[in-house]
Amino acid sequence: MKKAFLVLLLAVSAAFSLAAESEFRTIEDLDGRNIGVQTAVLYEELIMDRVPNSTFQYYTMPNDMILALTSGKVDAYLIEEVSYGVQKKNHPELDVLEEVAGYINATCIIGNNERQDRLLSELNAFIAESHENGMLDELYDYWIADFDPVNDTCDITGFTGENGTIAVAVEGGYEPFSFISNGNISGFDVDFICRFARAYGYTPEFYEVPFEAIAPGVESGKYDIGMNIVVSEERNETGTLSDVYYQTPIRLVILGEDESDLTFFEQLGESFNKTFIREGRWKLFVQGAGITLLITISSILAGTLLGFLVFLLCRKGGRIANSITNFFLWLIHGMPTVLLLMILYYIVFGSSSLSGTWVSIVGFSLMFACSMIDMLRVGCNAIGRGQFEASTAMGYSEHQSFFKIILPQAAGHFLPIYRNEVVTLIKETSVVGYIAVLDLTKISDLVRSRTYEAFFPLIVTAIMYFVLSAVLTRLVGVIEHSIDPRRRNKDKILKGIKVEE
């Protein structure tokens, strides 16, 4: 009886395992399920007619889809076969459907500027020549078929530059096409453009941006070339695309069996090593924190000064000045941060050489200045009119009354809000990666895209933001304490005022 029960149990277990393994065998089996896809790649169009009841969820980076799959947020996701091969090495639990979802052709999109026609002609000639002489096959074998993420390198030297510099937009952290290796940009797309630049006398400058920002940036003229753009009828109508430089099948990735034999602590140690030790990646986090700190401090100082100056111009109640100020307050406060940055980067400063870092400082300075104006209004309005009248009666000028009597008391009302705005600003800087700034959050994304690990990059990034917030709020607290009216010296207050004895 016991033996029969064990046989039955094993049979049920085997049947369950078989069912689990065979739950998704065809694309139609995923109908009605959640399917992940990277934003703007258009891979979902390949299978939409076969899974009409499925819901597509969009993610910024490929490694985010791995997390979504392993946590049950999606049942499968679409990705290029070559990228799946890289992911499989880091996540043995991944598997794919045998059936290919479809094939895509990748091209370059050419910037909408005075060099568009020339670059298009040169790129098409280079692509045709590379097909004929086998150079593209050589790149495919090196970067895709035999890809080694640790040892494969790209030569980014030897440019003559007699025809100028070309700005090239690539997707950051997109193995094996564009990624950071040993502190340098590398990958299939980077190698391809470097060879093109050497052949035609250019010097390339690479900008790592989210994939969905490549085409808008190129079409605005901010970049000369955008890489890895999937061909579609709509994109052919609106953008200037080169000939196809590579083709790849698209696969549906699902969960398989975890073939890893490492213990939990061994996995944790390996994750720490890949995140911080390998290739000296801890240096990237330090650099990213430095960029975040630069943007934050510069924006606070510039925004505080700008907001204070505008408030001084408007505090006497000039109708025109107040109307203009209120309009800009309404405009900037009502606009999402990332949208403001993209408008500044791709439109306002689209034709300039201003870097994303400085555009970010401009954008956040404007935002902080608007908050500063509101804070000053709230603080000064909280001080009764009698304070001003009493100070003028004592012989203070209007200028002295404001700076020595009104402002110090108003500071006690708005500095707590100011401290909160500083913390908010630090957190809002996390979106600057959309305009090709390698801040702390973007560095975290790039490292995650290389390691396919989430725990250490995300946790350490969060801790670093906490530390930055604590340091800056502490500084504001010191300033708040030092200007407390109750701690001011009487002689300093009365300096410049004639006192009768």
Phi, psi and omega in degrees: 000313181296320180297318179297320180296319179295319178298317179297318180296317179295322179295317178296318180297318179295319179296318179297316180297319179296320179295320180295320181290327186260011182301318178240103178249330179234168179296323180297335178296340180270002179297130182089359181260171176270128183236129180272148177207147180285141182301132171076004180275342175071014181295333182298334181295340181290333187234004185303320182288344181263343177228064187296338183261004181278156176251127179265128178249133189256137183230150182285320185235150181301322183291338175295330179289330176297314179298319179297322180291311183291336178267000176086009179289327176229159179263343179194165173213156182263136178200160177295147181300322182293322179289326177298322179300322177291317181296322182299325179295328182266337181228087183299342182285352181280151177213171179227156171291146180295326182283132177284136180289331181159186180234146177234151175252133181252137180228178171257143173257136188257136185297147181274077179213187187293344181261008187300308184297318181295314181295321179298314180297316181292319179296316180297320178295319180293320179296315179298316179296322181290328173294318184289316184272001175084007182296320179294324175295322178297315177297320180298315181296317185289312188269341186242299184297317183244037188295129175237101187296342182271316189258339181292131181230163181236134178280111181248035179234179174083024181269133179275323173071018182293339179259013175098189182254141175244133178270123185241124179265124176233158177281124181290137176067045185238077179292142359263021187270318179203122183197167178266125179228121182054038176084359182238151176291140185206175175123174183302307182296321180294315179298318180300312182291324178298319179292320177297316182296319179294324182289329186244014171076036177248163169243116183276143170240121185264137177238122180268114183227160174302148185304319183292346180264354183293304183299313177301321180294321180289316182292336176278352181090002180292322177242153179275325183221138172242137188258154170063045179268125181285133182288133173211161181299317182295319180291329176295329181283323188260337184240164177259105186254145176279181172291165182290132177248351167197156178232143181212146174285152178252132183242156173261116182268133178230174177277132173246209178270141178283111183268001182284138179250015180279145175284171181302313182289328175294320177295320179296317179295320178294321178296317179297317181298315181292327184284320189242322189273311184300132180059017180061042187290345177298332179295327179296320179296320178296317179296318179297319177295324178296318178296316178300316180294319179299312180297317183295307183295316179299318181291322178296312182295310181294319180294321178296314180296313180297314180298321181293317180295317178296320178297319179297324179289332186258349190291340179276359172089023176298127188296314183293313180299318180291324179294315179296316180298314181297324179297313181292326175299315179297318184293311185284320178295330183272001184252131175303145184303312184294327179292318177300315180297319181290325176295316179296316187286315187266340184244297184298311179253025185298323182265003181263170179264013181297127183288163179299328179297313181287328174296321177297318179298319177299312182298312181289332175295319177297317180296316182290326177298319178298317178295322180297318178298315179297319181295318179295321178297314180297314182295314182289326178291339179283347180267125184298150179300333181297331178297318180291316181296320180294320181293320178293326178294332179278357178106001177289144171283171179299319179298314180293322179300318182291310188282333184258337184246306187285306186299314179301323178286322179295328181300325178297336180273322186260345181296324174300322176292321179302317180298319178293324179294326177297314179297317179299319181297318179302316181291324182290338178295349182294350182265000185291348175299338178294340179241039170065038176252128181271070178276188185298315180294317180295320177299318177302318178296317181295318179294318178298325180290334177276318187268340186057029176246144183247327191301297185294315179301317183286316182294314181294321177298318178298317180297318180295323176294320177299317181295314179300317179296318181295318181295313183291322178292328176295318178298318177296322178297322177296317178297317179299320180291322185288333182258011177304122181306329182288347181256000183282149179281136182299318181297326180290323179294319185270004181300128180090356180255134179283120182249124179278135180257000000 
